[in-house]
């Protein structure tokens, strides 16, 4: 995990979003080198639980996949608010 400081921003209560990438790996930490916890597929609905912005201005979300209830971090760019 990087040494970057992470700033937490609570999203609107249980914000619903949808995966708009073909697939995205969900991670154990908001870092591209973190351990994979699951994979989310195009069109799956996610509930955003927290938003993270690190010192490199990378935006991450900690979210729950509504298909299988797995949780993990993923880049916010992989999500769309069109549900």
C-alpha positions in Angstrom: 0.0 0.0 0.0 1.3 3.5 -0.8 2.2 6.0 1.8 -0.3 8.5 0.5 -2.8 10.0 2.9 -6.3 9.0 2.3 -9.2 11.4 2.9 -12.5 9.8 3.6 -15.7 11.3 2.3 -19.0 9.8 3.2 -21.2 9.5 0.0 -24.9 10.2 0.0 -26.5 7.5 2.2 -26.1 4.1 0.5 -25.5 5.7 -3.0 -26.4 3.1 -5.7 -24.1 2.9 -8.7 -23.5 0.4 -11.5 -20.3 -1.1 -13.0 -19.7 0.4 -16.4 -16.4 -1.4 -17.2 -16.4 -4.9 -18.6 -15.1 -6.1 -15.2 -13.2 -4.5 -12.3 -11.2 -6.2 -9.5 -12.3 -5.3 -6.0 -9.4 -4.7 -3.7 -8.7 -5.0 0.0 -7.3 -1.5 0.2 -7.6 1.7 -2.0 -4.3 0.8 -3.8 -3.7 -0.9 -7.2 -1.2 -3.2 -5.5 -3.6 -4.4 -2.8 -4.9 -8.0 -2.6 -8.0 -8.8 -4.8 -11.1 -9.6 -2.8 -13.6 -10.2 -5.7 -14.5 -9.1 -9.2 -17.5 -7.0 -10.3 -18.9 -7.4 -13.8 -20.5 -5.0 -16.2 -24.0 -3.9 -15.1 -23.8 -5.2 -11.6 -25.3 -2.8 -9.0 -23.1 -1.5 -6.2 -23.9 0.3 -2.9 -21.1 2.8 -2.2 -20.3 2.8 1.5 -17.3 5.3 1.5 -15.4 7.4 -0.9 -11.6 7.9 -0.7 -9.4 10.5 -2.3 -5.7 10.0 -1.8 -2.9 12.6 -2.1 -2.4 11.7 -5.8 -6.1 12.7 -6.4 -7.0 9.1 -7.2 -10.7 8.5 -6.3 -11.7 5.2 -4.8 -14.9 3.9 -3.4 -15.5 1.1 -0.8 -18.6 -0.6 -2.1 -20.8 -3.7 -1.6 -21.8 -5.7 -4.7 -25.5 -6.2 -4.6 -25.2 -9.5 -6.6 -23.1 -11.4 -4.1 -22.7 -9.0 -1.1 -18.9 -9.0 -1.5 -17.2 -5.7 -0.4 -14.0 -4.0 -1.5 -12.3 -1.0 -2.9 -12.5 0.0 -6.6 -11.7 3.0 -8.7 -14.6 5.4 -8.9 -14.1 5.7 -12.6 -15.4 2.1 -13.0 -18.8 3.2 -11.8 -21.7 5.0 -13.3 -24.6 6.6 -11.4 -27.0 5.3 -14.1 -28.8 2.4 -12.4 
